[in-house]
Amino acid sequence: MLPRTLAPQAPFPKTRLRRLRRTSWLRRLAAETRLDVDDLIQPVFIHEGRGRREPVAAMPGVDRLTVDLLVPYAERCLEAGIPALALFPLVPAERKSEGAEEAYNPDNLICRAMRALKRQLPELGLIGDVALDPYTTHGHDGLMREGVVLNDETLVVLQRQAVCLAEAGCDVVAPSDMMDGRVAAVREALDRAGFDQVVILAYAAKYASSFYGPFREAVGSKDALGGADKSTYQMAPANVEEALREVALDIAEGADIVMVKPGLPYLDVVRAVKEQFGFPTFVYQVSGEYAMIQAAGERGWLDAVAAMEECLLAFKRAGADAVLTYAALAVAERRRGRR
């Protein structure tokens, strides 16, 4: 956004800014920012089994779905106008390991889900997370040795995971691990395997945030972490300039889209990224953000529907092109019902 100088305004009473707020139709015509269903991506948690819908306790209104239930849910999202789903697995404990081998098993839960969705709904966009935390026994996003998360060794596994996802029909791979050099490594592996059209959505500015707790419960990595944090590879919440360096590196390495995570506490980062780079920029309204709004709404402390849409509009106002939000389907169906 280019800097602008406000035009001179006549003083009150000739200028009355409330004139354009007087009616609903005037407010709509004068709106500077718009939130559309096309801007929304629905994250979905999946688990093993058949015919099982399991509520995520820390995320009111969010369920884990088995693959057979995922397909009709995805069809509902598509009918509501949502362009894409982002899939996250709950991996059974017996399939987790120190080396995260299940991450690149072509018959793992995520790959089976993606193949099922592509057979039934080929026009729906699919986003696959590239990180090892659901697959490791320790719950970290990379391989570990003697308590240290290994960078370069992890890149090799991330490459295999990304190619595995692409082979299953994934349209967009999303490296969320925050290892140095992972975008270049993933791009190289995808191109070498013939997947040069697969998009990379880089979690470019991912902060070591307190707002991820409900997500870690949903994918089963919370207990594995055992209270450990991820501050040796995720970003410090105090830093903005470092975020711009991370984004610049990811763009240079071949990212097609960059993302800021979390969302609401980092609107300044979203704005800085968009203004600095003018690059496709997404934001993730993470599990803790979603959960606190839903929980307050359940207690009658605020209007959860209105607060959720206000937050999504704030992401757009800050410069985000799209938002990953657990409220995507609910918001899309409400908006369709208003027409």
Rosetta silent file (secondary structure, phi, psi, omega in degrees, C-alpha in Angstrom):
SEQUENCE: MLPRTLAPQAPFPKTRLRRLRRTSWLRRLAAETRLDVDDLIQPVFIHEGRGRREPVAAMPGVDRLTVDLLVPYAERCLEAGIPALALFPLVPAERKSEGAEEAYNPDNLICRAMRALKRQLPELGLIGDVALDPYTTHGHDGLMREGVVLNDETLVVLQRQAVCLAEAGCDVVAPSDMMDGRVAAVREALDRAGFDQVVILAYAAKYASSFYGPFREAVGSKDALGGADKSTYQMAPANVEEALREVALDIAEGADIVMVKPGLPYLDVVRAVKEQFGFPTFVYQVSGEYAMIQAAGERGWLDAVAAMEECLLAFKRAGADAVLTYAALAVAERRRGRR
SCORE:     score description
SCORE:     0.000 S_00000001
   1 L     0.000  123.947 -178.687    0.000    0.000    0.000 S_00000001
   2 L   -76.045  144.093  177.603    1.499    3.312   -1.100 S_00000001
   3 L   -64.358  141.584 -178.400    1.631    6.171    1.447 S_00000001
   4 L  -129.388  155.065  173.326   -1.107    8.721    0.877 S_00000001
   5 L  -107.471  127.627  179.860   -1.869   12.247    2.009 S_00000001
   6 L   -65.242  138.284  176.619   -5.441   12.878    3.076 S_00000001
   7 L   -66.318  149.758  177.118   -7.278   15.457    1.012 S_00000001
   8 L   -59.153  140.922 -179.328   -8.218   18.642    2.850 S_00000001
   9 L  -118.122  140.631  174.102  -11.606   18.344    4.536 S_00000001
  10 L   -66.537  144.494 -179.361  -14.126   21.052    5.236 S_00000001
  11 L   -72.543  162.664  171.601  -14.674   21.474    8.980 S_00000001
  12 L   -57.697  138.106   13.866  -17.832   20.462   10.808 S_00000001
  13 L   -95.209   -2.201  179.228  -20.722   21.002   10.116 S_00000001
  14 L   -62.770  -40.417  175.799  -20.045   20.821    6.352 S_00000001
  15 L   -96.156  120.644  176.061  -18.187   17.560    6.901 S_00000001
  16 L  -130.198   99.635 -176.876  -20.188   14.983    8.816 S_00000001
  17 H   -64.212  -20.862  179.532  -18.523   11.570    8.668 S_00000001
  18 H   -71.136  -14.278  179.769  -21.621    9.964   10.154 S_00000001
  19 H   -55.921  -41.589 -176.531  -23.535   10.623    6.923 S_00000001
  20 H   -83.304    2.571  176.021  -22.008    7.515    5.348 S_00000001
  21 H  -106.238    1.107 -166.813  -22.787    5.432    8.436 S_00000001
  22 L   -67.122  -37.044 -177.301  -26.502    6.274    8.510 S_00000001
  23 L  -131.176  162.204  179.989  -27.877    3.175    6.758 S_00000001
  24 H   -61.199  -43.014 -176.484  -26.756   -0.370    6.086 S_00000001
  25 H   -68.100  -33.615  176.150  -26.562    0.122    2.336 S_00000001
  26 H   -68.050  -42.372  178.549  -24.411    3.250    2.727 S_00000001
  27 H   -61.780  -38.051  178.985  -22.058    1.447    5.109 S_00000001
  28 H   -67.658  -41.987 -179.726  -21.711   -1.399    2.610 S_00000001
  29 H   -65.683  -32.465 -176.391  -21.000    0.946   -0.287 S_00000001
  30 L   -91.884    1.364 -176.491  -18.378    2.841    1.718 S_00000001
  31 L   -62.567  131.381  179.914  -16.626   -0.248    3.100 S_00000001
  32 L   -85.628  -26.492 -175.918  -12.860   -0.102    2.532 S_00000001
  33 L  -131.132  140.111 -179.819  -12.230   -3.800    3.218 S_00000001
  34 L  -127.496  140.252  174.533  -14.318   -6.821    2.314 S_00000001
  35 L  -105.919  124.634 -177.953  -14.319  -10.369    3.614 S_00000001
  36 L  -123.524  155.461  176.635  -15.403  -12.955    1.070 S_00000001
  37 H   -58.340  -31.068  178.268  -15.835  -16.707    1.220 S_00000001
  38 H   -61.888  -15.535 -178.115  -13.104  -16.901   -1.429 S_00000001
  39 H   -89.480   -1.300 -167.907  -10.691  -15.660    1.277 S_00000001
  40 E  -109.885  138.363  174.286  -11.281  -18.607    3.636 S_00000001
  41 E  -123.336  131.793 -178.086   -9.475  -21.936    4.073 S_00000001
  42 E   -97.967  113.588  170.701  -10.884  -24.594    6.382 S_00000001
  43 E   -74.972  143.945 -178.774   -8.393  -26.616    8.467 S_00000001
  44 E  -136.208  134.675  174.296   -9.626  -30.140    9.259 S_00000001
  45 E   -96.257  135.652  179.614   -8.364  -32.726   11.754 S_00000001
  46 E  -126.034  154.415  178.468   -8.597  -36.368   10.722 S_00000001
  47 L  -144.374  171.033 -175.213   -8.099  -39.642   12.581 S_00000001
  48 L   -75.054  161.266  176.264   -8.149  -43.368   11.933 S_00000001
  49 L   112.783 -164.577 -179.945  -11.224  -45.566   11.825 S_00000001
  50 L  -144.992  135.610  177.149  -14.589  -45.398   10.149 S_00000001
  51 L    66.233   25.004 -176.797  -17.752  -43.475   10.981 S_00000001
  52 L  -112.281  121.316  173.653  -16.095  -41.735   13.926 S_00000001
  53 E  -114.799  117.546 -173.353  -16.622  -38.057   14.719 S_00000001
  54 E  -122.515  116.389 -179.763  -14.661  -37.050   17.808 S_00000001
  55 E   -63.200  142.366  171.317  -14.944  -33.558   19.339 S_00000001
  56 L   -88.536  112.182 -169.794  -11.716  -31.692   20.111 S_00000001
  57 L   -56.557  -38.640 -175.353  -12.333  -30.734   23.725 S_00000001
  58 L   -84.712    0.356 -177.553  -10.340  -27.500   23.622 S_00000001
  59 L  -132.451   84.054 -177.440  -11.948  -26.291   20.368 S_00000001
  60 L   -53.216  129.727  178.957  -15.747  -25.993   20.663 S_00000001
  61 L    90.403   -3.069 -179.353  -17.424  -26.868   17.374 S_00000001
  62 L  -110.533  131.719  179.119  -14.374  -28.664   15.913 S_00000001
  63 E  -121.261  150.603  163.213  -14.324  -32.444   15.400 S_00000001
  64 E   -82.535  140.262 -177.737  -11.779  -34.984   14.241 S_00000001
  65 E  -122.592  144.713  168.483  -13.217  -36.911   11.299 S_00000001
  66 L   -79.083  164.379 -172.530  -12.475  -40.284    9.788 S_00000001
  67 H   -60.019  -38.467 -178.904  -11.847  -40.319    6.040 S_00000001
  68 H   -65.693  -29.807  176.248  -15.340  -41.583    5.192 S_00000001
  69 H   -85.574  -22.786  179.091  -16.870  -38.634    7.090 S_00000001
  70 H   -63.673  -39.650 -174.884  -14.301  -36.205    5.706 S_00000001
  71 H   -61.987  -51.313  176.674  -15.569  -36.545    2.133 S_00000001
  72 H   -64.450  -31.928  175.797  -19.166  -35.324    2.790 S_00000001
  73 H   -64.211  -43.896  178.744  -17.792  -32.603    5.071 S_00000001
  74 H   -63.915  -36.841  177.670  -15.476  -31.441    2.286 S_00000001
  75 H   -63.346  -39.107  176.708  -18.393  -31.501   -0.151 S_00000001
  76 H   -63.178  -41.599  176.866  -20.297  -29.228    2.212 S_00000001
  77 H   -61.127  -44.876 -179.268  -17.320  -26.848    2.315 S_00000001
  78 H   -62.724  -42.190  178.848  -17.140  -26.804   -1.464 S_00000001
  79 H   -64.040  -29.957  178.699  -20.863  -26.094   -1.770 S_00000001
  80 L   -79.334   -7.111  177.170  -20.438  -23.162    0.643 S_00000001
  81 L    99.113    4.468 -179.694  -17.776  -21.703   -1.675 S_00000001
  82 L   -72.657  127.494 -173.750  -14.645  -22.502    0.340 S_00000001
  83 L   -74.760  -28.547 -169.797  -11.744  -22.952   -2.114 S_00000001
  84 E  -155.170  154.225  172.161   -9.475  -25.267   -0.093 S_00000001
  85 E  -114.561  147.521  170.741   -9.006  -27.472    2.958 S_00000001
  86 E  -113.668  123.240 -172.638   -5.851  -27.863    5.055 S_00000001
  87 E  -102.788  138.827  179.168   -5.560  -31.363    6.527 S_00000001
  88 E  -135.465  130.548 -174.752   -3.912  -32.330    9.832 S_00000001
  89 E   -98.020  149.105  163.474   -3.661  -35.906   11.161 S_00000001
  90 L   -97.619  106.324 -174.654   -3.952  -37.480   14.587 S_00000001
  91 L   -88.672  128.862  177.801   -1.321  -40.189   14.188 S_00000001
  92 L   -57.622  144.941 -175.342   -1.696  -43.310   16.354 S_00000001
  93 H   -56.741  -35.951 -177.181    1.028  -43.600   18.975 S_00000001
  94 H   -70.660  -11.448  179.166    2.277  -46.905   17.557 S_00000001
  95 H  -102.607    1.473  175.882    3.064  -45.208   14.222 S_00000001
  96 L   -87.480  153.156 -178.614    5.161  -42.434   15.740 S_00000001
  97 E  -156.123  168.137  175.789    8.931  -42.759   15.867 S_00000001
  98 L   -63.024  -35.962 -177.379   12.133  -40.851   16.483 S_00000001
  99 L   -92.775    0.564  176.885   12.737  -40.698   12.720 S_00000001
 100 L    55.684   37.877 -176.980    9.133  -39.773   11.757 S_00000001
 101 H   -61.080  -28.547 -179.621    9.054  -42.463    9.059 S_00000001
 102 H   -64.712  -21.591 -179.643    5.238  -42.376    8.960 S_00000001
 103 H   -61.696  -29.217 -179.633    5.440  -38.826    7.543 S_00000001
 104 H  -118.237   23.752  170.928    6.510  -40.211    4.168 S_00000001
 105 L   -77.521  117.920 -176.306    4.574  -43.472    4.202 S_00000001
 106 L   -63.737  -12.820  178.288    2.473  -43.325    0.992 S_00000001
 107 L  -109.078   21.633  178.316   -0.333  -45.143    2.794 S_00000001
 108 L   -73.148  172.533 -173.254   -0.424  -42.862    5.836 S_00000001
 109 H   -58.568  -45.697 -178.561   -3.642  -41.229    7.005 S_00000001
 110 H   -62.563  -44.466 -178.261   -3.092  -37.915    5.229 S_00000001
 111 H   -65.213  -40.941  177.278   -2.273  -39.544    1.891 S_00000001
 112 H   -63.155  -39.862  178.841   -5.312  -41.811    2.061 S_00000001
 113 H   -64.612  -42.997 -178.779   -7.510  -38.813    2.863 S_00000001
 114 H   -66.126  -40.205  178.161   -6.108  -36.782   -0.025 S_00000001
 115 H   -64.088  -40.067  178.513   -6.592  -39.583   -2.522 S_00000001
 116 H   -63.730  -42.454 -179.764  -10.195  -40.025   -1.380 S_00000001
 117 H   -67.612  -41.070 -178.943  -10.904  -36.311   -1.687 S_00000001
 118 H   -67.294  -31.726  176.294   -9.305  -36.008   -5.114 S_00000001
 119 H   -66.206  -42.010 -173.831  -11.373  -38.944   -6.392 S_00000001
 120 H   -89.801  -35.210 -172.858  -14.629  -37.411   -5.200 S_00000001
 121 L  -135.878   68.117 -174.317  -13.950  -33.650   -5.331 S_00000001
 122 L   -63.199  -21.336 -178.017  -11.097  -32.961   -7.757 S_00000001
 123 L   -82.795   -8.514  179.947  -11.911  -29.252   -7.905 S_00000001
 124 L   -83.719  130.109  177.982  -11.329  -28.729   -4.172 S_00000001
 125 E   -72.800  139.291  179.904   -7.885  -27.406   -3.242 S_00000001
 126 E  -121.573  128.890  179.712   -5.886  -29.520   -0.778 S_00000001
 127 E  -114.364  128.593 -179.190   -3.150  -28.159    1.484 S_00000001
 128 E  -116.103  130.868 -179.694   -0.785  -30.531    3.241 S_00000001
 129 E   -74.037  131.269  176.126    1.335  -29.619    6.260 S_00000001
 130 E  -109.963   96.890  179.033    5.043  -30.356    5.895 S_00000001
 131 L  -170.308  160.473 -170.362    6.394  -30.826    9.428 S_00000001
 132 L  -104.188   -3.995 -172.615    7.185  -33.791   11.611 S_00000001
 133 L   -58.886  -34.486  177.203    5.466  -32.993   14.925 S_00000001
 134 L   -70.967  -15.840 -169.886    2.444  -35.308   14.419 S_00000001
 135 L  -107.871   -9.804 -177.036    4.812  -38.171   13.547 S_00000001
 136 E   -97.325  149.144  178.395    7.597  -37.905   16.140 S_00000001
 137 L   -71.085  -19.852 -178.528    7.571  -39.481   19.576 S_00000001
 138 L   -98.392   -8.738  174.905    8.927  -36.245   21.062 S_00000001
 139 L    80.941    5.811  177.372    6.408  -33.880   19.411 S_00000001
 140 L   -89.771  163.535 -174.432    8.945  -31.568   17.784 S_00000001
 141 L   -81.200   -5.403 -179.244    8.824  -30.439   14.153 S_00000001
 142 L  -139.482  176.028  175.584   12.213  -31.933   13.304 S_00000001
 143 L   -69.136  153.966 -178.004   14.517  -34.806   14.103 S_00000001
 144 E  -129.656  149.137  171.072   16.281  -34.672   17.460 S_00000001
 145 E  -142.952  122.555  178.761   19.594  -35.792   18.896 S_00000001
 146 L    51.235   42.929  175.681   20.498  -35.361   22.562 S_00000001
 147 L    81.652    2.794 -179.226   17.757  -32.790   23.053 S_00000001
 148 E  -110.007  130.310  175.451   18.692  -30.667   20.036 S_00000001
 149 E   -77.423  123.050 -173.661   16.383  -30.268   17.026 S_00000001
 150 L   -88.063  129.381 -176.645   18.496  -30.990   13.960 S_00000001
 151 L   -80.338  -66.192 -169.374   18.156  -28.640   11.011 S_00000001
 152 H   -67.317  -36.692  177.302   19.873  -30.146    7.964 S_00000001
 153 H   -64.507  -34.607  178.626   19.017  -33.760    8.792 S_00000001
 154 H   -65.816  -35.107 -177.777   15.352  -32.740    9.097 S_00000001
 155 H   -57.238  -37.027 -179.260   15.379  -31.208    5.612 S_00000001
 156 H   -63.216  -41.348  179.298   15.917  -34.622    4.036 S_00000001
 157 H   -70.053  -39.695  177.909   12.806  -36.015    5.744 S_00000001
 158 H   -61.568  -37.346  176.488   10.764  -32.928    4.841 S_00000001
 159 H   -60.636  -45.893 -179.748   11.693  -33.447    1.194 S_00000001
 160 H   -65.247  -39.526  178.933   10.424  -37.013    1.299 S_00000001
 161 H   -63.668  -44.214 -178.602    7.244  -35.921    3.079 S_00000001
 162 H   -63.001  -43.720  179.288    6.519  -33.182    0.521 S_00000001
 163 H   -65.540  -40.007  177.846    6.948  -35.524   -2.437 S_00000001
 164 H   -59.314  -43.822  177.783    4.774  -38.135   -0.725 S_00000001
 165 H   -63.335  -44.330  179.815    2.004  -35.554   -0.306 S_00000001
 166 H   -61.306  -40.866  178.906    2.292  -34.443   -3.929 S_00000001
 167 H   -63.400  -28.220  179.711    2.019  -38.038   -5.130 S_00000001
 168 L   -82.855   -5.311  178.295   -1.220  -38.375   -3.136 S_00000001
 169 L   109.131    8.713  179.488   -2.757  -35.363   -4.925 S_00000001
 170 L   -64.748  130.791 -179.521   -1.796  -32.488   -2.647 S_00000001
 171 L   -87.059  -33.424 -175.240   -2.071  -29.149   -4.480 S_00000001
 172 E  -134.640  120.766  173.072   -0.226  -27.004   -1.929 S_00000001
 173 E   -97.826  140.123 -171.883    2.516  -28.148    0.430 S_00000001
 174 E  -125.653   89.840  176.625    2.948  -25.986    3.490 S_00000001
 175 E   -63.809  114.746 -176.853    6.321  -26.213    5.277 S_00000001
 176 L  -116.875   12.755 -169.840    5.479  -25.212    8.849 S_00000001
 177 L   -82.759  -25.828 -177.897    8.589  -26.556   10.570 S_00000001
 178 L    65.929   26.721  168.685   10.693  -23.354   10.569 S_00000001
 179 L   -75.930  144.412  175.518   13.936  -25.146    9.727 S_00000001
 180 L   -66.154  134.098  174.573   16.425  -22.945    7.865 S_00000001
 181 L    82.441    6.735 -172.748   16.521  -23.694    4.136 S_00000001
 182 H   -72.488  -30.242 -179.845   13.428  -25.868    4.060 S_00000001
 183 H   -66.028  -45.716  178.410   11.627  -24.026    1.253 S_00000001
 184 H   -61.778  -40.538 -179.502   14.574  -24.418   -1.130 S_00000001
 185 H   -64.941  -43.500 -179.515   14.919  -28.087   -0.153 S_00000001
 186 H   -67.678  -41.901  178.720   11.236  -28.809   -0.698 S_00000001
 187 H   -61.295  -43.068  179.285   11.158  -26.928   -4.014 S_00000001
 188 H   -61.558  -44.883 -178.289   14.160  -28.855   -5.261 S_00000001
 189 H   -66.239  -41.980  179.301   12.646  -32.206   -4.265 S_00000001
 190 H   -63.635  -45.339 -178.911    9.265  -31.444   -5.822 S_00000001
 191 H   -64.570  -40.653 -179.528   10.795  -30.273   -9.100 S_00000001
 192 H   -64.073  -32.138 -179.023   13.116  -33.261   -9.256 S_00000001
 193 L   -88.133    2.946  178.168   10.125  -35.593   -8.789 S_00000001
 194 L    89.256   15.052 -179.331    8.132  -33.884  -11.566 S_00000001
 195 L  -108.340   50.453 -177.149    5.838  -31.824   -9.318 S_00000001
 196 L   -70.052  -14.514  179.215    6.896  -28.393  -10.514 S_00000001
 197 L   -92.571   -5.969  177.626    3.248  -27.195  -10.452 S_00000001
 198 L   -72.580  131.258 -175.547    2.730  -27.954   -6.762 S_00000001
 199 E   -82.340  144.132  171.874    2.490  -24.703   -4.806 S_00000001
 200 E  -108.267  116.944  171.855    4.582  -23.957   -1.712 S_00000001
 201 E  -101.752  104.004 -174.745    2.793  -22.064    1.047 S_00000001
 202 E   -88.513  126.133  166.817    5.590  -21.215    3.474 S_00000001
 203 E   -71.638   82.032 -168.529    4.869  -20.640    7.145 S_00000001
 204 E   -77.440  -41.031  179.198    7.385  -17.840    6.786 S_00000001
 205 E  -120.838   82.881 -179.903    6.803  -15.972   10.056 S_00000001
 206 E  -108.079  118.134 -172.995    5.713  -18.621   12.542 S_00000001
 207 E   -92.635  150.195  174.166    6.065  -17.505   16.131 S_00000001
 208 L   -76.112   84.287 -166.676    6.744  -19.579   19.256 S_00000001
 209 L  -103.959  154.259  173.301    3.283  -18.745   20.514 S_00000001
 210 H   -81.270   -4.466 -174.063    1.148  -19.646   23.523 S_00000001
 211 H   -90.505    7.297 -176.993   -1.875  -19.862   21.233 S_00000001
 212 H   -94.396   -3.415 -172.144   -1.095  -23.311   19.763 S_00000001
 213 H   -52.031  -51.145 -179.338   -2.196  -25.420   22.743 S_00000001
 214 H   -61.557  -35.575  177.083   -5.570  -26.651   21.414 S_00000001
 215 H   -62.327  -44.407 -178.267   -4.004  -27.604   18.066 S_00000001
 216 H   -64.663  -31.903  173.068   -1.349  -29.698   19.786 S_00000001
 217 H   -66.453  -41.223 -175.540   -4.091  -31.494   21.667 S_00000001
 218 H   -65.983  -33.745 -178.488   -5.958  -32.112   18.411 S_00000001
 219 H  -102.183    4.408  173.145   -2.962  -33.724   16.664 S_00000001
 220 L    75.994   22.600  178.931   -1.664  -35.529   19.738 S_00000001
 221 L  -101.386   -7.965 -175.560    1.690  -33.775   20.100 S_00000001
 222 H   -63.516  -49.702 -179.072    0.938  -31.928   23.358 S_00000001
 223 H   -66.350  -36.895 -179.646    1.708  -34.837   25.679 S_00000001
 224 H   -62.683  -36.899  179.809    4.763  -35.832   23.651 S_00000001
 225 H   -65.615  -32.527  176.696    6.279  -32.373   24.099 S_00000001
 226 L    59.354   35.612  179.019    5.956  -32.725   27.864 S_00000001
 227 L    89.436   -7.033  176.656    6.060  -28.985   28.479 S_00000001
 228 L   -69.344  153.047  177.002    9.003  -28.317   26.159 S_00000001
 229 L  -109.596 -179.848 -175.784    8.745  -25.313   23.867 S_00000001
 230 L  -118.854   27.795 -172.770    9.829  -24.717   20.285 S_00000001
 231 L   -72.085  -10.750  177.187   11.657  -21.438   20.750 S_00000001
 232 L   -80.069  -10.051  176.786   14.924  -22.738   19.237 S_00000001
 233 L  -133.515  -28.515  171.911   13.301  -22.810   15.793 S_00000001
 234 L   -84.405  159.208 -170.423   10.055  -20.841   15.925 S_00000001
 235 E   -77.923  151.115  175.462   10.317  -17.052   16.121 S_00000001
 236 L   -72.865  131.724 -178.517   10.415  -14.913   19.256 S_00000001
 237 L   -57.827  -17.753 -177.776    7.158  -12.925   19.653 S_00000001
 238 L   -75.698  -13.569 -164.430    9.187   -9.725   20.184 S_00000001
 239 L  -107.590  130.734  173.303   10.581   -9.619   16.634 S_00000001
 240 L  -109.731  -45.870 -178.867    9.232   -8.022   13.456 S_00000001
 241 H   -60.897  -36.195  176.271   12.392   -7.284   11.470 S_00000001
 242 H   -63.226  -36.434  177.286   13.421  -10.915   11.844 S_00000001
 243 H   -60.941  -40.821  179.165   10.062  -11.887   10.370 S_00000001
 244 H   -65.605  -35.695  176.100   10.812   -9.777    7.309 S_00000001
 245 H   -66.201  -41.802  177.713   14.169  -11.534    6.932 S_00000001
 246 H   -60.882  -45.569 -179.651   12.446  -14.918    7.170 S_00000001
 247 H   -62.860  -45.161  179.960    9.902  -13.910    4.531 S_00000001
 248 H   -58.396  -43.001  179.150   12.608  -12.554    2.220 S_00000001
 249 H   -64.372  -43.751 -178.502   14.538  -15.825    2.466 S_00000001
 250 H   -65.190  -38.488  176.849   11.465  -17.960    1.788 S_00000001
 251 H   -64.303  -44.728  179.790   10.560  -15.898   -1.267 S_00000001
 252 H   -63.030  -30.634 -178.486   14.121  -16.155   -2.560 S_00000001
 253 H   -83.130   -8.339  174.641   14.051  -19.929   -2.014 S_00000001
 254 L   118.329   12.652  176.277   10.925  -20.395   -4.122 S_00000001
 255 L   -64.815  142.503  176.015    7.854  -19.906   -1.945 S_00000001
 256 L   -93.982  -29.488  179.966    4.694  -19.064   -3.898 S_00000001
 257 E  -140.762  144.414  174.238    2.769  -17.793   -0.859 S_00000001
 258 E  -116.672  156.599 -177.123    3.964  -16.721    2.586 S_00000001
 259 E  -137.150  147.200  173.217    2.061  -16.913    5.838 S_00000001
 260 E  -108.359  135.208 -178.288    2.076  -15.279    9.261 S_00000001
 261 E  -148.134  131.167   -5.369    1.073  -17.394   12.270 S_00000001
 262 L   -66.550 -171.474 -174.862   -0.662  -16.673   14.681 S_00000001
 263 L  -102.827  -74.046 -168.950   -2.982  -13.997   13.364 S_00000001
 264 H   -58.122  -41.324  178.790   -4.631  -11.503   15.683 S_00000001
 265 H   -72.851   -4.340 -173.872   -1.641  -10.804   17.988 S_00000001
 266 H  -127.671   33.179  178.236    0.536  -10.275   14.880 S_00000001
 267 H   -61.453  -32.958  178.160   -1.507   -7.941   12.674 S_00000001
 268 H   -64.403  -34.015  178.630    1.449   -5.554   12.584 S_00000001
 269 H   -70.393  -42.152  176.867    3.564   -8.345   11.093 S_00000001
 270 H   -56.769  -48.177 -179.166    0.924   -9.106    8.449 S_00000001
 271 H   -62.863  -43.920 -178.707    0.849   -5.437    7.456 S_00000001
 272 H   -63.080  -41.834  179.573    4.646   -5.169    7.403 S_00000001
 273 H   -63.954  -45.955 -177.192    5.010   -8.293    5.226 S_00000001
 274 H   -65.799  -43.014 -178.319    2.378   -7.164    2.735 S_00000001
 275 H   -70.114  -36.695 -177.062    3.732   -3.641    2.456 S_00000001
 276 H   -71.778  -40.039 -169.599    7.369   -4.735    2.228 S_00000001
 277 H  -113.569  -21.795 -176.548    6.981   -7.487   -0.360 S_00000001
 278 L    55.846   35.724 -172.352    3.601   -7.109   -2.096 S_00000001
 279 L  -108.270  152.259  175.142    3.572  -10.920   -2.148 S_00000001
 280 L   -52.251  121.206 -171.250    0.611  -13.302   -1.701 S_00000001
 281 E  -128.446  120.358  176.887    0.237  -13.278    2.077 S_00000001
 282 E  -107.020  164.337  176.124   -1.927  -15.596    4.162 S_00000001
 283 E  -137.436  148.372 -179.567   -2.586  -15.585    7.892 S_00000001
 284 E  -111.367  114.835  169.909   -3.571  -18.405   10.247 S_00000001
 285 L   -79.654   99.808 -165.966   -6.194  -17.728   12.903 S_00000001
 286 L   -78.124  174.490 -171.208   -4.768  -20.408   15.154 S_00000001
 287 H   -57.069  -41.635 -179.096   -6.499  -22.788   17.539 S_00000001
 288 H   -66.677  -37.344  176.462   -6.078  -20.634   20.649 S_00000001
 289 H   -62.408  -47.758  179.241   -7.530  -17.579   18.928 S_00000001
 290 H   -61.697  -46.993 -173.734  -10.517  -19.599   17.752 S_00000001
 291 H   -64.080  -40.130 -176.275  -10.990  -21.349   21.088 S_00000001
 292 H   -69.405  -33.335  176.744  -11.011  -18.223   23.242 S_00000001
 293 H   -68.577  -45.422 -179.681  -13.677  -16.573   21.067 S_00000001
 294 H   -63.601  -42.404 -178.816  -15.831  -19.703   21.067 S_00000001
 295 H   -65.440  -41.660  177.705  -15.428  -20.228   24.807 S_00000001
 296 H   -64.627  -37.259  177.502  -16.340  -16.616   25.598 S_00000001
 297 H   -64.665  -41.120  178.810  -19.358  -16.934   23.331 S_00000001
 298 H   -62.454  -29.815 -179.730  -20.513  -20.089   25.112 S_00000001
 299 L   -89.258   -0.748  178.844  -20.390  -18.208   28.414 S_00000001
 300 L    77.806   15.150 -178.082  -22.347  -15.282   27.035 S_00000001
 301 L   -81.343  -23.067  174.662  -19.453  -12.886   27.479 S_00000001
 302 L  -156.267  168.236  175.901  -19.505  -11.789   23.842 S_00000001
 303 L   -84.274  102.338 -173.492  -21.257  -12.513   20.566 S_00000001
 304 H   -62.123  -38.180 -179.328  -18.939  -15.203   19.175 S_00000001
 305 H   -62.580  -49.619 -179.007  -20.320  -14.969   15.632 S_00000001
 306 H   -66.314  -41.005 -179.274  -19.812  -11.221   15.412 S_00000001
 307 H   -65.246  -39.188  179.592  -16.412  -11.351   17.133 S_00000001
 308 H   -62.790  -47.855 -178.997  -15.166  -14.094   14.804 S_00000001
 309 H   -67.276  -32.949  176.472  -16.124  -12.184   11.669 S_00000001
 310 H   -63.318  -41.602  178.220  -14.641   -8.987   13.104 S_00000001
 311 H   -65.143  -42.428 -179.977  -11.304  -10.761   13.581 S_00000001
 312 H   -63.527  -39.219  176.757  -11.392  -12.180   10.048 S_00000001
 313 H   -64.777  -36.037  178.525  -12.093   -8.719    8.671 S_00000001
 314 H   -62.632  -38.372  177.008   -9.149   -7.392   10.697 S_00000001
 315 H   -61.333  -43.808  178.481   -6.840   -9.889    8.951 S_00000001
 316 H   -64.970  -42.253  179.921   -8.028   -8.628    5.590 S_00000001
 317 H   -61.404  -34.839 -179.699   -7.671   -5.018    6.688 S_00000001
 318 H   -73.657  -16.023  177.005   -4.084   -5.694    7.751 S_00000001
 319 L   124.192   -0.089 -179.255   -3.286   -6.965    4.243 S_00000001
 320 L   -68.116  139.754  175.790   -3.927  -10.723    4.278 S_00000001
 321 L   -86.683  -27.915  179.030   -5.101  -12.229    1.011 S_00000001
 322 E  -154.154  160.055 -175.526   -6.576  -15.335    2.674 S_00000001
 323 E  -132.037  128.295  166.983   -7.172  -16.717    6.159 S_00000001
 324 E   -85.472  120.725 -178.373   -6.927  -20.225    7.550 S_00000001
 325 L  -147.555  139.655  177.365   -9.655  -20.385   10.193 S_00000001
 326 L   -70.061  -10.690  178.456  -11.555  -23.160   11.945 S_00000001
 327 L   -94.382    6.267 -172.728  -14.642  -20.983   11.527 S_00000001
 328 H   -55.038  -51.726 -176.308  -14.445  -20.965    7.706 S_00000001
 329 H   -64.814  -43.936  179.878  -17.406  -23.235    7.047 S_00000001
 330 H   -60.479  -44.160  179.313  -19.608  -21.624    9.687 S_00000001
 331 H   -65.657  -43.670 -178.853  -18.843  -18.147    8.359 S_00000001
 332 H   -61.984  -43.376 -178.809  -19.346  -19.220    4.724 S_00000001
 333 H   -70.174  -35.642  175.116  -22.724  -20.803    5.442 S_00000001
 334 H   -62.957  -43.461 -178.716  -23.889  -17.793    7.447 S_00000001
 335 H   -67.023  -36.698  176.835  -22.916  -15.474    4.628 S_00000001
 336 H   -66.030  -35.146  179.016  -24.662  -17.619    2.067 S_00000001
 337 H   -70.081  -18.915 -179.200  -27.784  -17.565    4.235 S_00000001
 338 H   -82.672  -14.462 -174.430  -27.791  -13.762    4.266 S_00000001
 339 L   -72.099    0.000    0.000  -28.071  -13.477    0.502 S_00000001
